[in-house]
Amino acid sequence: MHEYKYHIIYKTTNLINGKIYVGMHSTDNLNDGYLGSGWILKQAIKKYGKENFKREVLLVLSNRKEAREVEALLVDTEFIARPNTYNLQEGGMGVENQWVRIIQLMVKLPIMLKVY
């Protein structure tokens, strides 16, 4: 498996409505244009246009494990319940836990449809 040079915690902000997405990303290029992988975030990018989103690097960590741990501390249950976030699941899980993501989406989607 390729070991990436950078492991970052980032915040992507919708410049139109102020909603945010916090995540982790491993990359060799800090300017790779990555905004996030969240489903609702991707829908918002499609709706508002990539030019209306800004990514800020909050932290650069030494490895992916550390990045997952920090993401888990930042993106907790309280954070994902906020109406101003695109995050659907607690941080630190990645794509390994798809059932958690599906259940959280089912819970959060009715709320998001009212705010979105």
C-alpha positions in Angstrom: 0.0 0.0 0.0 1.3 3.5 -0.9 2.3 5.6 2.1 1.2 9.2 1.5 3.4 12.1 2.4 0.7 14.2 4.1 -2.2 13.2 6.4 -4.4 16.2 7.0 -7.5 17.3 8.9 -9.3 19.9 6.8 -12.5 22.0 6.9 -14.4 22.6 3.7 -16.8 25.6 3.9 -19.7 26.4 1.6 -19.1 30.1 0.9 -22.8 30.7 0.1 -24.5 29.2 3.1 -21.6 28.7 5.6 -22.1 25.0 6.1 -18.9 23.0 6.8 -17.5 19.6 6.4 -14.6 18.4 8.5 -12.6 15.4 7.4 -9.2 13.7 7.0 -7.3 13.2 3.8 -4.1 11.5 2.9 -2.3 12.8 -0.1 1.1 13.6 -1.7 -0.1 17.0 -2.9 -1.6 19.5 -0.5 -3.1 21.4 -3.4 -4.9 18.4 -5.0 -8.3 20.2 -4.9 -9.9 17.5 -2.7 -12.9 19.0 -0.9 -14.3 15.8 0.8 -16.1 12.6 0.2 -19.3 13.0 2.0 -22.5 12.2 0.0 -24.4 15.3 1.1 -21.2 17.4 0.6 -20.9 16.1 -3.0 -24.5 17.0 -3.7 -23.9 20.5 -2.4 -20.8 20.9 -4.6 -22.9 19.8 -7.5 -25.7 22.3 -6.6 -23.5 25.4 -5.7 -20.4 24.7 -7.8 -16.9 23.8 -6.7 -15.9 27.5 -6.9 -18.2 28.2 -4.0 -16.3 25.9 -1.6 -13.0 26.5 0.2 -10.8 23.9 1.9 -8.6 24.9 4.8 -6.0 22.6 6.2 -6.4 22.6 10.0 -3.7 20.1 10.9 -1.0 18.0 9.2 -0.3 14.7 11.0 2.5 12.2 10.7 0.4 9.2 9.8 -3.1 8.1 8.8 -3.8 6.5 12.2 -3.1 9.8 14.0 -5.3 11.6 11.4 -8.2 9.2 12.1 -7.8 9.6 15.8 -7.9 13.4 15.6 -10.9 13.3 13.2 -12.7 11.1 15.7 -12.2 13.7 18.4 -13.4 16.6 16.2 -16.2 15.0 14.3 -18.2 13.5 17.2 -22.0 12.9 17.7 -22.6 16.4 18.8 -20.8 17.8 15.8 -22.7 15.7 13.2 -26.0 16.7 14.9 -25.3 20.4 14.2 -27.5 21.9 11.4 -24.5 23.7 9.8 -22.5 20.6 8.9 -22.5 18.2 5.9 -20.9 15.4 8.0 -23.1 12.3 8.3 -21.0 10.1 10.5 -18.5 10.4 13.4 -14.9 10.9 12.3 -12.2 8.3 12.3 -14.3 5.5 10.8 -13.6 6.0 7.1 -15.4 3.9 4.5 -15.0 0.6 6.4 -18.3 1.1 8.3 -20.9 1.6 5.6 -23.8 0.4 7.8 -23.1 3.1 10.3 -23.1 5.7 7.5 -26.4 4.4 6.1 -28.1 4.5 9.5 -26.9 7.9 10.4 -28.0 9.2 7.0 -31.5 7.8 7.6 -31.6 9.6 10.9 -30.2 12.9 9.7 -31.7 13.2 6.2 -35.2 14.4 7.3 -33.5 17.2 9.3 -31.2 18.1 6.5 -34.0 18.3 3.9 -35.6 21.0 6.0 -32.3 23.0 6.3 -30.8 22.3 2.9 
